[in-house]
Amino acid sequence: MVDAIENIKPICEVEKVGVAGTIYDVPGIVARDRQQTLAIRWILEAAFKRRISYRISLEKCSFA
């Protein structure tokens, strides 16, 4: 699990910065805590989506 988190940690992200009424996307480095939080969140979201699609496919098989 630790390797999975290390593999998907983001290094940089885009922040929106407003200058003189115009909004620019500026890349910035992600803090370590945020890297880990995002990685875990993405893993959980992927697992949840996979579980839902698995349930849907089972329902199709049982009613067909």
Phi and psi restraints in degrees (range 20) as a CNS / XPLOR table:
assign (resid 1 and name C) (resid 2 and name N)
       (resid 2 and name CA) (resid 2 and name C) 1.0 -63.2 20.0 2
assign (resid 2 and name N) (resid 2 and name CA)
       (resid 2 and name C) (resid 3 and name N) 1.0 -40.1 20.0 2
assign (resid 2 and name C) (resid 3 and name N)
       (resid 3 and name CA) (resid 3 and name C) 1.0 -64.4 20.0 2
assign (resid 3 and name N) (resid 3 and name CA)
       (resid 3 and name C) (resid 4 and name N) 1.0 -38.5 20.0 2
assign (resid 3 and name C) (resid 4 and name N)
       (resid 4 and name CA) (resid 4 and name C) 1.0 -62.9 20.0 2
assign (resid 4 and name N) (resid 4 and name CA)
       (resid 4 and name C) (resid 5 and name N) 1.0 -43.4 20.0 2
assign (resid 4 and name C) (resid 5 and name N)
       (resid 5 and name CA) (resid 5 and name C) 1.0 -64.4 20.0 2
assign (resid 5 and name N) (resid 5 and name CA)
       (resid 5 and name C) (resid 6 and name N) 1.0 -42.8 20.0 2
assign (resid 5 and name C) (resid 6 and name N)
       (resid 6 and name CA) (resid 6 and name C) 1.0 -62.9 20.0 2
assign (resid 6 and name N) (resid 6 and name CA)
       (resid 6 and name C) (resid 7 and name N) 1.0 -36.3 20.0 2
assign (resid 6 and name C) (resid 7 and name N)
       (resid 7 and name CA) (resid 7 and name C) 1.0 -70.7 20.0 2
assign (resid 7 and name N) (resid 7 and name CA)
       (resid 7 and name C) (resid 8 and name N) 1.0 -29.8 20.0 2
assign (resid 7 and name C) (resid 8 and name N)
       (resid 8 and name CA) (resid 8 and name C) 1.0 -108.1 20.0 2
assign (resid 8 and name N) (resid 8 and name CA)
       (resid 8 and name C) (resid 9 and name N) 1.0 5.2 20.0 2
assign (resid 8 and name C) (resid 9 and name N)
       (resid 9 and name CA) (resid 9 and name C) 1.0 -62.3 20.0 2
assign (resid 9 and name N) (resid 9 and name CA)
       (resid 9 and name C) (resid 10 and name N) 1.0 130.1 20.0 2
assign (resid 9 and name C) (resid 10 and name N)
       (resid 10 and name CA) (resid 10 and name C) 1.0 -76.9 20.0 2
assign (resid 10 and name N) (resid 10 and name CA)
       (resid 10 and name C) (resid 11 and name N) 1.0 143.4 20.0 2
assign (resid 10 and name C) (resid 11 and name N)
       (resid 11 and name CA) (resid 11 and name C) 1.0 -94.0 20.0 2
assign (resid 11 and name N) (resid 11 and name CA)
       (resid 11 and name C) (resid 12 and name N) 1.0 -39.7 20.0 2
assign (resid 11 and name C) (resid 12 and name N)
       (resid 12 and name CA) (resid 12 and name C) 1.0 -136.6 20.0 2
assign (resid 12 and name N) (resid 12 and name CA)
       (resid 12 and name C) (resid 13 and name N) 1.0 159.9 20.0 2
assign (resid 12 and name C) (resid 13 and name N)
       (resid 13 and name CA) (resid 13 and name C) 1.0 -142.3 20.0 2
assign (resid 13 and name N) (resid 13 and name CA)
       (resid 13 and name C) (resid 14 and name N) 1.0 163.7 20.0 2
assign (resid 13 and name C) (resid 14 and name N)
       (resid 14 and name CA) (resid 14 and name C) 1.0 -98.8 20.0 2
assign (resid 14 and name N) (resid 14 and name CA)
       (resid 14 and name C) (resid 15 and name N) 1.0 129.2 20.0 2
assign (resid 14 and name C) (resid 15 and name N)
       (resid 15 and name CA) (resid 15 and name C) 1.0 -112.1 20.0 2
assign (resid 15 and name N) (resid 15 and name CA)
       (resid 15 and name C) (resid 16 and name N) 1.0 145.1 20.0 2
assign (resid 15 and name C) (resid 16 and name N)
       (resid 16 and name CA) (resid 16 and name C) 1.0 -90.1 20.0 2
assign (resid 16 and name N) (resid 16 and name CA)
       (resid 16 and name C) (resid 17 and name N) 1.0 126.1 20.0 2
assign (resid 16 and name C) (resid 17 and name N)
       (resid 17 and name CA) (resid 17 and name C) 1.0 -124.8 20.0 2
assign (resid 17 and name N) (resid 17 and name CA)
       (resid 17 and name C) (resid 18 and name N) 1.0 128.5 20.0 2
assign (resid 17 and name C) (resid 18 and name N)
       (resid 18 and name CA) (resid 18 and name C) 1.0 -94.8 20.0 2
assign (resid 18 and name N) (resid 18 and name CA)
       (resid 18 and name C) (resid 19 and name N) 1.0 126.6 20.0 2
assign (resid 18 and name C) (resid 19 and name N)
       (resid 19 and name CA) (resid 19 and name C) 1.0 -133.2 20.0 2
assign (resid 19 and name N) (resid 19 and name CA)
       (resid 19 and name C) (resid 20 and name N) 1.0 118.1 20.0 2
assign (resid 19 and name C) (resid 20 and name N)
       (resid 20 and name CA) (resid 20 and name C) 1.0 54.0 20.0 2
assign (resid 20 and name N) (resid 20 and name CA)
       (resid 20 and name C) (resid 21 and name N) 1.0 43.2 20.0 2
assign (resid 20 and name C) (resid 21 and name N)
       (resid 21 and name CA) (resid 21 and name C) 1.0 82.1 20.0 2
assign (resid 21 and name N) (resid 21 and name CA)
       (resid 21 and name C) (resid 22 and name N) 1.0 0.1 20.0 2
assign (resid 21 and name C) (resid 22 and name N)
       (resid 22 and name CA) (resid 22 and name C) 1.0 -115.6 20.0 2
assign (resid 22 and name N) (resid 22 and name CA)
       (resid 22 and name C) (resid 23 and name N) 1.0 139.9 20.0 2
assign (resid 22 and name C) (resid 23 and name N)
       (resid 23 and name CA) (resid 23 and name C) 1.0 -101.7 20.0 2
assign (resid 23 and name N) (resid 23 and name CA)
       (resid 23 and name C) (resid 24 and name N) 1.0 126.2 20.0 2
assign (resid 23 and name C) (resid 24 and name N)
       (resid 24 and name CA) (resid 24 and name C) 1.0 -114.0 20.0 2
assign (resid 24 and name N) (resid 24 and name CA)
       (resid 24 and name C) (resid 25 and name N) 1.0 147.7 20.0 2
assign (resid 24 and name C) (resid 25 and name N)
       (resid 25 and name CA) (resid 25 and name C) 1.0 -92.3 20.0 2
assign (resid 25 and name N) (resid 25 and name CA)
       (resid 25 and name C) (resid 26 and name N) 1.0 119.6 20.0 2
assign (resid 25 and name C) (resid 26 and name N)
       (resid 26 and name CA) (resid 26 and name C) 1.0 -119.0 20.0 2
assign (resid 26 and name N) (resid 26 and name CA)
       (resid 26 and name C) (resid 27 and name N) 1.0 124.8 20.0 2
assign (resid 26 and name C) (resid 27 and name N)
       (resid 27 and name CA) (resid 27 and name C) 1.0 -71.7 20.0 2
assign (resid 27 and name N) (resid 27 and name CA)
       (resid 27 and name C) (resid 28 and name N) 1.0 144.8 20.0 2
assign (resid 27 and name C) (resid 28 and name N)
       (resid 28 and name CA) (resid 28 and name C) 1.0 -146.1 20.0 2
assign (resid 28 and name N) (resid 28 and name CA)
       (resid 28 and name C) (resid 29 and name N) 1.0 158.0 20.0 2
assign (resid 28 and name C) (resid 29 and name N)
       (resid 29 and name CA) (resid 29 and name C) 1.0 -78.9 20.0 2
assign (resid 29 and name N) (resid 29 and name CA)
       (resid 29 and name C) (resid 30 and name N) 1.0 139.9 20.0 2
assign (resid 29 and name C) (resid 30 and name N)
       (resid 30 and name CA) (resid 30 and name C) 1.0 -90.5 20.0 2
assign (resid 30 and name N) (resid 30 and name CA)
       (resid 30 and name C) (resid 31 and name N) 1.0 134.0 20.0 2
assign (resid 30 and name C) (resid 31 and name N)
       (resid 31 and name CA) (resid 31 and name C) 1.0 -65.7 20.0 2
assign (resid 31 and name N) (resid 31 and name CA)
       (resid 31 and name C) (resid 32 and name N) 1.0 154.1 20.0 2
assign (resid 31 and name C) (resid 32 and name N)
       (resid 32 and name CA) (resid 32 and name C) 1.0 -58.7 20.0 2
assign (resid 32 and name N) (resid 32 and name CA)
       (resid 32 and name C) (resid 33 and name N) 1.0 -42.5 20.0 2
assign (resid 32 and name C) (resid 33 and name N)
       (resid 33 and name CA) (resid 33 and name C) 1.0 -62.1 20.0 2
assign (resid 33 and name N) (resid 33 and name CA)
       (resid 33 and name C) (resid 34 and name N) 1.0 -42.9 20.0 2
assign (resid 33 and name C) (resid 34 and name N)
       (resid 34 and name CA) (resid 34 and name C) 1.0 -68.1 20.0 2
assign (resid 34 and name N) (resid 34 and name CA)
       (resid 34 and name C) (resid 35 and name N) 1.0 -36.8 20.0 2
assign (resid 34 and name C) (resid 35 and name N)
       (resid 35 and name CA) (resid 35 and name C) 1.0 -57.0 20.0 2
assign (resid 35 and name N) (resid 35 and name CA)
       (resid 35 and name C) (resid 36 and name N) 1.0 -48.5 20.0 2
assign (resid 35 and name C) (resid 36 and name N)
       (resid 36 and name CA) (resid 36 and name C) 1.0 -67.3 20.0 2
assign (resid 36 and name N) (resid 36 and name CA)
       (resid 36 and name C) (resid 37 and name N) 1.0 -40.9 20.0 2
assign (resid 36 and name C) (resid 37 and name N)
       (resid 37 and name CA) (resid 37 and name C) 1.0 -61.5 20.0 2
assign (resid 37 and name N) (resid 37 and name CA)
       (resid 37 and name C) (resid 38 and name N) 1.0 -46.5 20.0 2
assign (resid 37 and name C) (resid 38 and name N)
       (resid 38 and name CA) (resid 38 and name C) 1.0 -63.8 20.0 2
assign (resid 38 and name N) (resid 38 and name CA)
       (resid 38 and name C) (resid 39 and name N) 1.0 -42.0 20.0 2
assign (resid 38 and name C) (resid 39 and name N)
       (resid 39 and name CA) (resid 39 and name C) 1.0 -61.2 20.0 2
assign (resid 39 and name N) (resid 39 and name CA)
       (resid 39 and name C) (resid 40 and name N) 1.0 -46.8 20.0 2
assign (resid 39 and name C) (resid 40 and name N)
       (resid 40 and name CA) (resid 40 and name C) 1.0 -65.1 20.0 2
assign (resid 40 and name N) (resid 40 and name CA)
       (resid 40 and name C) (resid 41 and name N) 1.0 -41.4 20.0 2
assign (resid 40 and name C) (resid 41 and name N)
       (resid 41 and name CA) (resid 41 and name C) 1.0 -60.8 20.0 2
assign (resid 41 and name N) (resid 41 and name CA)
       (resid 41 and name C) (resid 42 and name N) 1.0 -43.5 20.0 2
assign (resid 41 and name C) (resid 42 and name N)
       (resid 42 and name CA) (resid 42 and name C) 1.0 -65.3 20.0 2
assign (resid 42 and name N) (resid 42 and name CA)
       (resid 42 and name C) (resid 43 and name N) 1.0 -39.1 20.0 2
assign (resid 42 and name C) (resid 43 and name N)
       (resid 43 and name CA) (resid 43 and name C) 1.0 -63.8 20.0 2
assign (resid 43 and name N) (resid 43 and name CA)
       (resid 43 and name C) (resid 44 and name N) 1.0 -45.0 20.0 2
assign (resid 43 and name C) (resid 44 and name N)
       (resid 44 and name CA) (resid 44 and name C) 1.0 -65.0 20.0 2
assign (resid 44 and name N) (resid 44 and name CA)
       (resid 44 and name C) (resid 45 and name N) 1.0 -40.9 20.0 2
assign (resid 44 and name C) (resid 45 and name N)
       (resid 45 and name CA) (resid 45 and name C) 1.0 -63.0 20.0 2
assign (resid 45 and name N) (resid 45 and name CA)
       (resid 45 and name C) (resid 46 and name N) 1.0 -42.1 20.0 2
assign (resid 45 and name C) (resid 46 and name N)
       (resid 46 and name CA) (resid 46 and name C) 1.0 -65.2 20.0 2
assign (resid 46 and name N) (resid 46 and name CA)
       (resid 46 and name C) (resid 47 and name N) 1.0 -40.7 20.0 2
assign (resid 46 and name C) (resid 47 and name N)
       (resid 47 and name CA) (resid 47 and name C) 1.0 -65.2 20.0 2
assign (resid 47 and name N) (resid 47 and name CA)
       (resid 47 and name C) (resid 48 and name N) 1.0 -40.3 20.0 2
assign (resid 47 and name C) (resid 48 and name N)
       (resid 48 and name CA) (resid 48 and name C) 1.0 -65.2 20.0 2
assign (resid 48 and name N) (resid 48 and name CA)
       (resid 48 and name C) (resid 49 and name N) 1.0 -44.3 20.0 2
assign (resid 48 and name C) (resid 49 and name N)
       (resid 49 and name CA) (resid 49 and name C) 1.0 -63.0 20.0 2
assign (resid 49 and name N) (resid 49 and name CA)
       (resid 49 and name C) (resid 50 and name N) 1.0 -39.8 20.0 2
assign (resid 49 and name C) (resid 50 and name N)
       (resid 50 and name CA) (resid 50 and name C) 1.0 -65.1 20.0 2
assign (resid 50 and name N) (resid 50 and name CA)
       (resid 50 and name C) (resid 51 and name N) 1.0 -40.6 20.0 2
assign (resid 50 and name C) (resid 51 and name N)
       (resid 51 and name CA) (resid 51 and name C) 1.0 -65.4 20.0 2
assign (resid 51 and name N) (resid 51 and name CA)
       (resid 51 and name C) (resid 52 and name N) 1.0 -40.2 20.0 2
assign (resid 51 and name C) (resid 52 and name N)
       (resid 52 and name CA) (resid 52 and name C) 1.0 -64.9 20.0 2
assign (resid 52 and name N) (resid 52 and name CA)
       (resid 52 and name C) (resid 53 and name N) 1.0 -45.4 20.0 2
assign (resid 52 and name C) (resid 53 and name N)
       (resid 53 and name CA) (resid 53 and name C) 1.0 -65.8 20.0 2
assign (resid 53 and name N) (resid 53 and name CA)
       (resid 53 and name C) (resid 54 and name N) 1.0 -32.5 20.0 2
assign (resid 53 and name C) (resid 54 and name N)
       (resid 54 and name CA) (resid 54 and name C) 1.0 -66.3 20.0 2
assign (resid 54 and name N) (resid 54 and name CA)
       (resid 54 and name C) (resid 55 and name N) 1.0 -42.0 20.0 2
assign (resid 54 and name C) (resid 55 and name N)
       (resid 55 and name CA) (resid 55 and name C) 1.0 -63.8 20.0 2
assign (resid 55 and name N) (resid 55 and name CA)
       (resid 55 and name C) (resid 56 and name N) 1.0 -42.0 20.0 2
assign (resid 55 and name C) (resid 56 and name N)
       (resid 56 and name CA) (resid 56 and name C) 1.0 -62.8 20.0 2
assign (resid 56 and name N) (resid 56 and name CA)
       (resid 56 and name C) (resid 57 and name N) 1.0 -43.2 20.0 2
assign (resid 56 and name C) (resid 57 and name N)
       (resid 57 and name CA) (resid 57 and name C) 1.0 -66.4 20.0 2
assign (resid 57 and name N) (resid 57 and name CA)
       (resid 57 and name C) (resid 58 and name N) 1.0 -35.7 20.0 2
assign (resid 57 and name C) (resid 58 and name N)
       (resid 58 and name CA) (resid 58 and name C) 1.0 -66.4 20.0 2
assign (resid 58 and name N) (resid 58 and name CA)
       (resid 58 and name C) (resid 59 and name N) 1.0 -39.4 20.0 2
assign (resid 58 and name C) (resid 59 and name N)
       (resid 59 and name CA) (resid 59 and name C) 1.0 -63.7 20.0 2
assign (resid 59 and name N) (resid 59 and name CA)
       (resid 59 and name C) (resid 60 and name N) 1.0 -40.0 20.0 2
assign (resid 59 and name C) (resid 60 and name N)
       (resid 60 and name CA) (resid 60 and name C) 1.0 -64.1 20.0 2
assign (resid 60 and name N) (resid 60 and name CA)
       (resid 60 and name C) (resid 61 and name N) 1.0 -40.0 20.0 2
assign (resid 60 and name C) (resid 61 and name N)
       (resid 61 and name CA) (resid 61 and name C) 1.0 -68.5 20.0 2
assign (resid 61 and name N) (resid 61 and name CA)
       (resid 61 and name C) (resid 62 and name N) 1.0 -39.9 20.0 2
assign (resid 61 and name C) (resid 62 and name N)
       (resid 62 and name CA) (resid 62 and name C) 1.0 -74.6 20.0 2
assign (resid 62 and name N) (resid 62 and name CA)
       (resid 62 and name C) (resid 63 and name N) 1.0 -26.0 20.0 2
assign (resid 62 and name C) (resid 63 and name N)
       (resid 63 and name CA) (resid 63 and name C) 1.0 -95.9 20.0 2
assign (resid 63 and name N) (resid 63 and name CA)
       (resid 63 and name C) (resid 64 and name N) 1.0 -10.4 20.0 2
